[in-house]
Amino acid sequence: MNDILAALRAAGEETRLRLLALCDRADLTVSDLTRILGQSQPRISRHLKVLCDSNLLTRLREGSWVFFRLERQGPIATLIEQILAQLPADDPVLLRDRARLEAVQTERASAAQAYFRDNAAQWNAIRSLYVEDAAVEEALVAILSGGNADYRLGHLLDIGTGTGRMLSLLGGHADSAVGIDQSREMLALARTALEDAGLRNCLVRQGDMYALPVDDASMTVVIIHQVLHFAETPAAAIAEAARVLAPGGRLMVVDFAPHDLEYLRDQHNHRRLGFSVEEVEDWCRRAALSPLSTHDLAGRPQAGQSLTVRLWLAERPAT
Ligand SMILES: C[S@@+](CC[C@H](N)C(=O)[O-])C[C@H]1O[C@@H](n2cnc3c(N)ncnc32)[C@H](O)[C@@H]1O
């Protein structure tokens, strides 16, 4: 009862209720919230502290930035969601907050798009050497869903989420989904994509694939899509992915089969020129995962060059 009373006291104040309503729509920083509410930063920070202390909001650190996110797990979260659902849609204060939130989001999205534009040419050059993304995604969904249109993925983790493409593709089938990436620019793109898609069960966090900010055995499906070739020690990245998989959980690795396009090392920072089937399966076994299958999608040759995309599926045994 004490926890519920503390939560109600925290939420029972106008500014704090407005902060909760805003964080229900997006992950926001103190400076975003200061701009939207038009109040001083120390005042907003004090209110945020009260909301975090009573577990209504969670802090997500991203380098020197901290995002505030509405807590969505547990009975208190359900109570707060019900309270927020009762707020009148035509309340002028809430309507103004929402309009300012949209302005902040539009500004963020255009900064993210500028970063994307600056790098898109480089990414597209590599993409043109392999099969269409849509074909890879179709194969990935077919494997994870087992052909069932209503498939569920439980708790999903996307390591090296980049623009959040895997979360956009699969998030609607997950109870919860987390994308981890080390790049703040990429996370900004992912956050915008998830907000646009209204995928509120998905969140992104800054983190390193070798030290994931995720509990042991807490995930049902883990994806490492086009990330492993950047890894200095891919075996360690697989072992870290295995650590967070629950018994019966599955790991999907998507990367290139071995190739000899050396320039991907110099110009695109690839550490590894693809992986053999056995190599990845061996790392999985060493991380106590059982390899289940592999699937190859041959690339589109251009000037004699092409890249084969390979999908590996492994499982943490149930016992
Ligand atoms: C080619 S992108 C792939 C993005 C996404 N998985 C996709 O397929 O659309 C590779 C991503 O891995 C991230 N990355 C590289 N090394 C990482 C590390 N040590 N920890 C977390 N993310 C990393 C990069 O920031 C980048 O966003």
The ligand as an SDF file (V2000), in Angstrom:
LIG
                    3D

 27 29  0  0  0  0  0  0  0  0999 V2000
   25.6550   -1.7990  -40.0800 C   0  0  0  0  0  0  0  0  0  0  0  0
   24.8770   -1.1930  -38.6550 S   0  0  0  0  0  0  0  0  0  0  0  0
   23.5640   -2.3800  -38.4780 C   0  0  0  0  0  0  0  0  0  0  0  0
   22.3940   -1.8110  -37.7880 C   0  0  0  0  0  0  0  0  0  0  0  0
   21.1740   -2.7270  -37.6660 C   0  0  0  0  0  0  0  0  0  0  0  0
   21.4510   -3.9270  -36.9140 N   0  0  0  0  0  0  0  0  0  0  0  0
   20.6190   -3.0360  -39.0280 C   0  0  0  0  0  0  0  0  0  0  0  0
   20.9050   -4.1080  -39.5290 O   0  0  0  0  0  0  0  0  0  0  0  0
   19.9240   -2.1890  -39.6020 O   0  0  0  0  0  0  0  0  0  0  0  0
   25.9760   -1.6830  -37.3230 C   0  0  0  0  0  0  0  0  0  0  0  0
   25.6230   -1.0820  -35.9870 C   0  0  0  0  0  0  0  0  0  0  0  0
   26.3990   -1.6980  -34.9580 O   0  0  0  0  0  0  0  0  0  0  0  0
   26.7040   -0.7230  -33.9950 C   0  0  0  0  0  0  0  0  0  0  0  0
   27.8520   -1.1740  -33.2170 N   0  0  0  0  0  0  0  0  0  0  0  0
   29.1100   -1.3990  -33.6560 C   0  0  0  0  0  0  0  0  0  0  0  0
   29.8790   -1.8060  -32.6360 N   0  0  0  0  0  0  0  0  0  0  0  0
   29.0980   -1.8390  -31.5200 C   0  0  0  0  0  0  0  0  0  0  0  0
   29.3280   -2.1700  -30.1470 C   0  0  0  0  0  0  0  0  0  0  0  0
   30.5370   -2.5360  -29.6920 N   0  0  0  0  0  0  0  0  0  0  0  0
   28.2970   -2.1070  -29.2890 N   0  0  0  0  0  0  0  0  0  0  0  0
   27.0700   -1.6950  -29.7110 C   0  0  0  0  0  0  0  0  0  0  0  0
   26.8040   -1.3680  -30.9940 N   0  0  0  0  0  0  0  0  0  0  0  0
   27.7950   -1.4320  -31.8860 C   0  0  0  0  0  0  0  0  0  0  0  0
   26.9890    0.5180  -34.8420 C   0  0  0  0  0  0  0  0  0  0  0  0
   26.8870    1.7100  -34.0820 O   0  0  0  0  0  0  0  0  0  0  0  0
   25.9070    0.4140  -35.9100 C   0  0  0  0  0  0  0  0  0  0  0  0
   24.7470    1.0890  -35.5410 O   0  0  0  0  0  0  0  0  0  0  0  0
  1  2  1  0
  2  3  1  0
  2 10  1  0
  3  4  1  0
  4  5  1  0
  5  6  1  0
  5  7  1  0
  7  8  2  0
  7  9  1  0
 10 11  1  0
 11 12  1  0
 11 26  1  0
 12 13  1  0
 13 14  1  0
 13 24  1  0
 14 15  1  0
 14 23  1  0
 15 16  2  0
 16 17  1  0
 17 18  1  0
 17 23  2  0
 18 19  1  0
 18 20  2  0
 20 21  1  0
 21 22  2  0
 22 23  1  0
 24 25  1  0
 24 26  1  0
 26 27  1  0
M  CHG  2   2   1   9  -1
M  END
$$$$
